[in-house]
Structure formats: structure tokens, C-alpha cells
Amino acid sequence: MGLISEVLAHGGFLPQLAELNKKQETKWTRRNGIFFSLFWFIFWLPLMTSILGGVFGIETLGELSALVGIFGAILIFIYAMAFMKRPGSYFDPRQYSNPNQVPHYLNGPAQGHALPPQQSIPASAYAPPRAGSWRDTKDLEPTSVTESTTKLLEKEDKI
């Protein structure tokens, strides 16, 4: 019971587990991977293609840099979306809870019950029905689809 009161006192979070939830910060996040693929595209396609192909007159290197820029950026983008992790969570419950503050429901005697009052239903209410007590409602018999439509058509003809 002490564990439950501690979880409630800290707003549904155990401070002892904070060390387990800490993630090592890395620069290889999904957002950074997408930005890197954009930088790769801008560097190789317009910049290096124009320098190698236009300024130096080496058309083959200009074409190769365009291919490296386009396909490299696509591969980096796909890798970033598929395998790189998202940056940290935007919502951290610890920043909104004060560990020194005791929630109002832990102060003093309880005003009400945590659960609604239970009704006592005898076990015989859950017993299977006796033989012969079934009603024949014919709910499971298929009905004709055309029967009701022909009745509607006959009513329209009479009008």
C-alpha cells in the first residue's frame, strides 16, 4: 500500500524510476537526419553541380554530383524516418508535479468511497436457465427480404 500512496503523491510517477527513464542525448535524431538530408541535397545538387559542371567544365563530375545529391538525400531521408529516434518527449509529467505537495485526496479522512456502492446480487441470478424455460422467439430464423418490399409496392399501387 505504501507504493500506491507514493505513486499518488508524485502525480502518477515514481521518482526512483527517473534514472531508468533518462535517455542518453544524441545528435542523431529524426529531425537532425531530415535536416542533414536537406543540407546534402542543397550542397550536392545546385552547388557542386554548378561548380564542377559549369565553372570547371567537367560535365561528368557535374552529372555525378547531381546523382549523389538526389539519391543520397533520398536515402538519408528514408534512413532518418525509418531508423532514427524521435527527439525527447514534449510532455514530461515531472515538470508539472511538485514532489513536496501532497494531493488533496491524501489529506485527512476520505469524503467518499473510491468505488460506487456495490449491489449484492445473489448467485442464483447468474445460474444457467433450467430446461424448458427457454422462450421460442424465432430471432435466428432468416426472414424474407422481398416480403416487406412487395408489401410496400402493393401499397403504392393502391394509391
Secondary structure, DSSP 8 states (H G I E B T S, - for coil): -HHHHHHHHTTS--GGGHHHH-----S-BHHHHHHHHHHHHHIIIIIIHIIIIIIS--HHHHHHHHHHHHHHHHHHHHHHHHHSB--S-S--GGGT--TTS--GGGSSS-SS-SS-------GGGGS---TT------TTS---HHHHHHHHHHHHHH-
